[in-house]
Amino acid sequence: MTGFETIRYERPAEKVARIVLDRAEARNAQSMRMLYELNDAFDRAAQDDSVSVIILAAAGPHFSAGHDLRETDAVQVVTDHRRVGTWCGFGCAGAESQMAVEKEMYLGLSERWRNLPKPTIAAVQGKVIAGGLMLVWPCDLIVATEDALFQDNTVSMGVAGVEFFNHPFEVGVRKAKEMLFTSDFLTAAEVHRLGMVNHVVSVDELESFTLRLASRIAEKPLFALKLAKEAVNVAQDNQGRANAMQTSFAYHQLCHSHNQQIHGLPIDPGFLQRTFAAKPGA
């Protein structure tokens, strides 16, 4: 598939597609263009009958530093792009524009990827921060390197968690609260013990191990794989996941509105000052 600027689309083995985040110089920070390209690549793999399993990987030492906070044309990119969801009002005043963009790009895309009809595997190395979780969590399986670190630091930004609020279903209620309250990183060993990660491997093994796992799964009948995935997703939704997601997204938007009224920005400006003082890169 040609024309991608921020990702690579590969066919590393029979019945396996691999999508690679390719902004290593920016620690794979997610611009709106990257997210739309990622969605296009997922669509291609989902609609290709010769693909049974999709791997999501990332170039460079870190999987993703989250949303690209330096992006200046985010709303314009969303406004100009073909819609993925049905939400509207991207150019409206007040809280409406912020909510519309995030419902399309963050909650909407992550939920869409979770429900792709084919098994997906995230191959994760280095840091996975905030918005990075919303790429990893929609995947069915996660393989992480021993050095992988997972963080939702949005409470430090004055926001009540990332838009795709899957924390309680990933690490359990107690750890989810600690993760949010402290903004601390969770190690690969911790999240493996808690059931969020399926396998922990060395950095050198990540690509080969994930590809072997994908190829083993791809041997199974695709229709059975699709229905098995949907059955587990429905079971999780019946536990209240979908309702909890909508409530947390509303709280997330309330935090943005509050910060906008108090600080003139959708997040606490103190976080930006601390972040860009410490990390001059993107």
FENHU-V328117 format. One record per pair of residues at least 24 apart in sequence whose C-alpha atoms are under 10 Angstrom apart, sorted by the first residue. I is the first residue (numbers start at 0). J is the second residue. D is the distance in whole Angstrom. If there is no record, write none. Layout:
I;J;D, I;J;D
//
This chain:
0;39;10, 0;40;8, 0;43;8, 2;36;9, 3;32;9, 3;33;9, 3;36;7, 3;37;9, 3;39;9, 3;40;9, 4;32;8, 4;33;8, 4;36;8, 5;29;9, 5;30;9, 5;32;8, 5;33;5, 5;34;9, 5;35;10, 5;36;7, 5;37;8, 6;32;10, 6;33;7, 6;34;9, 6;36;7, 6;37;7, 6;40;9, 6;56;10, 6;57;9, 6;58;9, 7;36;9, 7;37;9, 7;40;9, 7;56;10, 7;57;9, 7;58;9, 8;37;9, 8;40;7, 8;41;9, 8;43;9, 8;44;9, 8;55;10, 9;40;10, 9;44;10, 9;53;10, 9;54;10, 10;44;10, 10;50;9, 10;53;10, 10;54;10, 11;54;10, 11;210;8, 11;214;10, 12;50;10, 12;210;8, 12;211;9, 12;213;9, 12;214;7, 12;217;10, 13;49;8, 13;50;8, 13;51;9, 13;52;10, 13;213;10, 13;214;8, 13;217;8, 13;218;10, 14;44;10, 14;47;9, 14;48;9, 14;49;6, 14;50;4, 14;51;5, 14;52;7, 14;53;9, 14;213;9, 14;214;7, 14;216;10, 14;217;6, 14;218;8, 14;221;10, 15;44;9, 15;49;8, 15;50;5, 15;51;6, 15;52;5, 15;53;6, 15;54;7, 15;119;10, 15;210;8, 15;213;7, 15;214;7, 15;216;10, 15;217;7, 16;40;9, 16;41;9, 16;43;9, 16;44;6, 16;45;10, 16;47;10, 16;49;9, 16;50;6, 16;51;8, 16;52;6, 16;53;5, 16;54;6, 16;55;9, 16;119;10, 16;210;10, 16;213;9, 17;41;9, 17;44;9, 17;52;9, 17;53;6, 17;54;5, 17;55;6, 17;56;7, 17;57;10, 17;119;10, 17;120;9, 17;121;10, 17;122;10, 17;210;9, 17;213;10, 18;44;9, 18;53;7, 18;54;6, 18;55;5, 18;56;6, 18;57;8, 18;121;10, 19;54;8, 19;55;6, 19;56;5, 19;57;5, 19;58;6, 19;62;10, 19;122;10, 20;55;8, 20;56;6, 20;57;4, 20;58;6, 20;59;9, 20;62;8, 20;63;8, 21;56;9, 21;57;6, 21;58;5, 21;59;8, 21;62;10, 22;57;8, 22;58;7, 22;59;8, 22;62;10, 22;63;9, 23;57;8, 23;58;6, 23;59;5, 23;60;8, 23;61;8, 23;62;8, 23;63;9, 24;58;9, 24;59;8, 24;60;10, 24;61;10, 24;280;9, 24;281;8, 25;59;9, 25;61;9, 25;63;9, 25;64;8, 25;67;8, 25;280;7, 25;281;5, 26;57;9, 26;58;9, 26;59;7, 26;60;8, 26;61;6, 26;62;7, 26;63;6, 26;64;6, 26;65;9, 26;67;10, 26;125;10, 26;126;9, 26;127;10, 26;280;9, 26;281;8, 27;57;7, 27;58;8, 27;59;8, 27;60;10, 27;61;7, 27;62;6, 27;63;5, 27;64;6, 27;65;8, 27;66;9, 27;67;9, 27;127;10, 27;131;9, 27;281;9, 28;61;10, 28;62;9, 28;63;6, 28;64;5, 28;65;5, 28;66;5, 28;67;5, 28;68;8, 28;69;9, 28;70;10, 28;128;9, 28;130;9, 28;131;8, 28;281;7, 29;63;7, 29;64;8, 29;65;6, 29;66;5, 29;67;5, 29;68;9, 29;70;9, 29;130;8, 29;131;8, 29;134;10, 30;65;9, 30;66;7, 30;67;5, 30;68;8, 30;69;9, 30;70;7, 30;71;10, 30;72;9, 30;73;7, 30;76;9, 31;66;9, 31;67;8, 31;70;8, 31;72;9, 31;73;6, 31;74;8, 31;75;9, 31;76;7, 31;77;7, 31;80;10, 31;100;10, 31;104;7, 31;105;10, 32;72;10, 32;73;8, 32;76;7, 32;77;8, 32;80;9, 33;67;10, 34;66;10, 34;104;7, 34;105;9, 34;108;8, 34;109;10, 34;134;9, 35;76;9, 35;77;9, 35;80;8, 35;81;9, 35;82;10, 35;83;9, 35;104;8, 35;108;9, 37;108;10, 37;112;10, 37;134;10, 38;83;9, 38;104;10, 38;108;7, 38;109;9, 38;111;9, 38;112;8, 39;83;10, 41;111;10, 41;112;8, 41;115;8, 41;117;10, 41;119;10, 42;112;9, 42;115;8, 44;115;10, 44;117;9, 45;112;10, 45;115;7, 45;116;7, 45;117;7, 45;118;10, 46;115;10, 46;116;9, 46;117;10, 48;221;9, 49;221;10, 50;117;8, 50;217;8, 50;221;9, 51;116;9, 51;117;6, 51;118;7, 51;119;9, 51;213;9, 51;214;9, 51;216;8, 51;217;5, 51;218;8, 51;219;9, 51;220;9, 51;221;6, 51;222;9, 51;224;8, 51;225;9, 52;116;10, 52;117;6, 52;118;5, 52;119;6, 52;120;8, 52;210;10, 52;212;10, 52;213;6, 52;214;8, 52;215;10, 52;216;7, 52;217;6, 52;218;10, 52;221;9, 52;224;9, 53;115;10, 53;117;7, 53;118;6, 53;119;5, 53;120;6, 53;121;9, 53;138;9, 53;139;10, 53;210;10, 53;213;8, 53;217;9, 54;118;9, 54;119;6, 54;120;5, 54;121;6, 54;122;7, 54;138;9, 54;140;9, 54;141;10, 54;206;10, 54;209;8, 54;210;8, 54;212;10, 54;213;7, 55;119;7, 55;120;6, 55;121;5, 55;122;6, 55;123;8, 55;134;8, 55;135;8, 55;138;8, 55;141;9, 55;209;10, 56;120;9, 56;121;6, 56;122;5, 56;123;7, 56;124;9, 56;135;10, 56;142;10, 56;205;10, 56;206;9, 56;209;10, 57;121;9, 57;122;8, 57;123;7, 57;124;8, 57;125;10, 58;123;10, 58;124;9, 59;124;9, 59;125;9, 60;123;10, 60;124;7, 60;125;6, 60;126;8, 60;146;10, 60;147;10, 60;202;9, 61;123;8, 61;124;6, 61;125;4, 61;126;5, 61;127;7, 61;128;10, 61;146;10, 61;147;8, 61;148;9, 62;121;10, 62;122;8, 62;123;6, 62;124;5, 62;125;6, 62;126;6, 62;127;6, 62;128;9, 62;131;7, 62;132;10, 62;134;10, 62;135;9, 62;143;10, 62;147;9, 62;148;10, 62;149;10, 63;123;9, 63;124;9, 63;125;8, 63;126;6, 63;127;5, 63;128;6, 63;129;9, 63;130;8, 63;131;5, 63;132;8, 63;134;9, 63;135;10, 63;149;10, 64;125;10, 64;126;7, 64;127;6, 64;128;5, 64;129;7, 64;130;7, 64;131;6, 64;132;9, 64;150;10, 64;281;9, 65;126;10, 65;127;7, 65;128;5, 65;129;5, 65;130;4, 65;131;5, 65;132;8, 65;133;9, 65;134;9, 65;150;10, 65;151;9, 65;161;10, 66;105;10, 66;128;9, 66;129;8, 66;130;5, 66;131;8, 66;133;10, 67;130;9, 67;281;7, 68;271;9, 68;275;10, 68;281;8, 69;275;10, 69;280;9, 69;281;6, 70;281;9, 73;100;9, 74;99;10, 74;100;7, 77;103;8, 77;104;8, 83;107;8, 83;108;8, 83;111;9, 84;108;8, 84;111;9, 93;256;8, 93;259;9, 94;252;8, 94;253;9, 94;255;8, 94;256;6, 94;257;10, 94;259;9, 94;265;9, 95;252;9, 95;256;10, 97;252;8, 97;255;8, 97;256;9, 97;265;9, 98;248;9, 98;249;9, 98;251;9, 98;252;6, 98;253;10, 98;255;9, 98;256;10, 101;162;8, 101;163;10, 101;248;9, 101;251;10, 101;252;9, 102;162;8, 102;163;10, 102;248;8, 102;252;10, 104;162;10, 105;130;8, 105;133;8, 105;134;9, 105;161;9, 105;162;6, 105;163;7, 106;133;8, 106;161;9, 106;162;6, 106;163;5, 106;164;9, 106;244;9, 106;245;9, 106;248;8, 107;162;9, 107;163;9, 108;133;9, 108;134;9, 108;137;9, 108;163;9, 109;133;6, 109;134;7, 109;135;9, 109;136;8, 109;137;6, 109;138;9, 109;162;9, 109;163;7, 110;136;10, 110;137;7, 110;163;8, 110;241;10, 110;244;10, 111;137;8, 112;136;10, 112;137;6, 112;138;7, 112;139;10, 113;137;4, 113;138;6, 113;139;7, 113;228;10, 113;229;10, 113;232;8, 114;138;9, 114;139;10, 114;225;10, 114;228;9, 114;229;8, 114;232;8, 114;233;10, 115;139;10, 115;225;9, 115;228;9, 115;229;9, 116;221;9, 116;222;9, 116;224;8, 116;225;5, 116;226;8, 116;227;10, 116;228;7, 116;229;7, 117;217;10, 117;221;8, 117;222;9, 117;224;7, 117;225;6, 117;226;9, 117;227;10, 117;228;8, 117;229;9, 118;213;9, 118;216;8, 118;217;9, 118;221;9, 118;224;7, 118;225;7, 118;227;9, 118;228;7, 118;229;10, 119;213;8, 119;228;10, 120;197;10, 120;209;8, 120;210;9, 120;212;9, 120;213;7, 121;196;10, 121;209;8, 122;198;10, 122;205;7, 122;206;7, 122;208;9, 122;209;7, 122;210;9, 123;147;7, 123;148;9, 123;149;10, 123;187;10, 123;196;10, 123;199;10, 123;200;10, 123;202;9, 123;205;8, 123;206;10, 123;209;10, 124;148;8, 124;149;10, 124;187;9, 124;200;10, 124;201;9, 124;202;7, 124;205;8, 125;149;9, 125;186;10, 125;187;10, 125;202;9, 126;150;8, 126;184;9, 126;185;10, 126;186;10, 127;151;9, 127;184;9, 127;185;10, 128;152;7, 128;153;9, 128;161;10, 128;182;10, 128;184;9, 129;153;7, 129;160;8, 129;161;6, 129;162;9, 129;163;10, 129;182;10, 130;160;10, 130;161;7, 130;162;8, 130;163;9, 131;161;10, 132;161;8, 132;163;8, 132;164;9, 132;165;9, 132;166;9, 133;161;8, 133;162;8, 133;163;6, 133;164;8, 133;165;9, 134;163;9, 135;196;10, 136;163;9, 136;164;10, 136;165;7, 136;166;9, 136;168;10, 136;169;8, 136;195;8, 136;196;10, 137;163;9, 137;165;9, 139;196;10, 139;197;10, 139;228;8, 139;231;10, 139;232;9, 140;195;9, 140;196;7, 140;197;6, 140;198;9, 140;209;10, 140;212;10, 140;213;10, 141;191;9, 141;194;10, 141;195;8, 141;196;5, 141;197;5, 141;198;7, 141;199;9, 141;209;9, 142;187;9, 142;191;9, 142;195;10, 142;196;6, 142;197;6, 142;198;5, 142;199;6, 142;200;7, 142;205;7, 142;206;9, 142;208;8, 142;209;7, 142;212;9, 143;186;10, 143;187;6, 143;188;9, 143;190;10, 143;191;9, 143;196;7, 143;197;8, 143;198;6, 143;199;5, 143;200;6, 143;201;8, 143;202;8, 143;204;10, 143;205;7, 143;209;9, 144;186;10, 144;187;7, 144;188;9, 144;198;8, 144;199;5, 144;200;5, 144;201;5, 144;202;5, 144;203;9, 144;204;8, 144;205;6, 145;186;8, 145;187;6, 145;188;7, 145;198;10, 145;199;6, 145;200;6, 145;201;6, 145;202;7, 145;205;10, 146;186;7, 146;187;7, 146;188;9, 146;199;9, 146;200;9, 146;201;8, 146;202;8, 147;184;9, 147;185;9, 147;186;6, 147;187;5, 147;188;9, 147;190;10, 147;199;9, 147;200;10, 147;201;10, 147;202;9, 148;183;10, 148;184;6, 148;185;6, 148;186;5, 148;187;6, 148;188;9, 148;189;10, 148;190;9, 149;178;9, 149;182;10, 149;183;8, 149;184;5, 149;185;5, 149;186;6, 149;187;8, 149;189;10, 149;190;8, 150;178;7, 150;179;9, 150;181;10, 150;182;6, 150;183;6, 150;184;5, 150;185;6, 150;186;9, 151;175;10, 151;178;7, 151;179;6, 151;180;9, 151;181;9, 151;182;6, 151;183;8, 151;184;8, 151;185;9, 152;178;8, 152;179;7, 152;180;9, 152;181;8, 152;182;4, 152;183;7, 152;184;9, 152;270;10, 153;179;8, 153;180;9, 153;182;7, 153;251;10, 153;266;9, 153;267;10, 153;270;9, 154;178;10, 154;179;6, 154;180;7, 154;181;8, 154;182;7, 154;254;10, 154;266;10, 154;267;10, 154;270;10, 155;179;9, 155;180;9, 155;181;8, 155;182;7, 155;266;9, 155;267;8, 155;269;9, 155;270;7, 156;182;10, 156;254;10, 156;255;10, 156;258;9, 156;265;9, 156;266;5, 156;267;5, 156;268;8, 156;269;8, 156;270;5, 156;271;8, 157;251;9, 157;254;7, 157;255;8, 157;257;9, 157;258;7, 157;265;9, 157;266;6, 157;267;5, 157;268;9, 157;269;9, 157;270;8, 158;250;8, 158;251;6, 158;252;8, 158;253;9, 158;254;5, 158;255;7, 158;256;10, 158;257;9, 158;258;8, 158;265;9, 158;266;7, 158;267;8, 159;247;8, 159;248;9, 159;249;10, 159;250;7, 159;251;6, 159;252;9, 159;253;9, 159;254;7, 159;255;9, 160;247;8, 160;248;9, 160;250;9, 160;251;7, 160;254;10, 161;247;9, 161;248;8, 161;251;7, 162;244;8, 162;245;9, 162;247;7, 162;248;6, 162;249;9, 162;250;9, 162;251;7, 162;252;9, 163;244;7, 163;245;9, 163;247;8, 163;248;7, 163;251;10, 164;240;9, 164;241;10, 164;243;8, 164;244;6, 164;245;9, 164;246;9, 164;247;6, 164;248;7, 164;251;9, 165;240;8, 165;241;10, 165;243;9, 165;244;7, 165;247;10, 166;195;10, 166;244;10, 167;240;9, 167;243;10, 168;194;10, 168;195;9, 168;235;8, 168;238;9, 168;239;10, 168;240;8, 169;193;8, 169;194;7, 169;195;5, 169;196;9, 170;194;7, 170;195;6, 170;196;10, 171;195;9
//
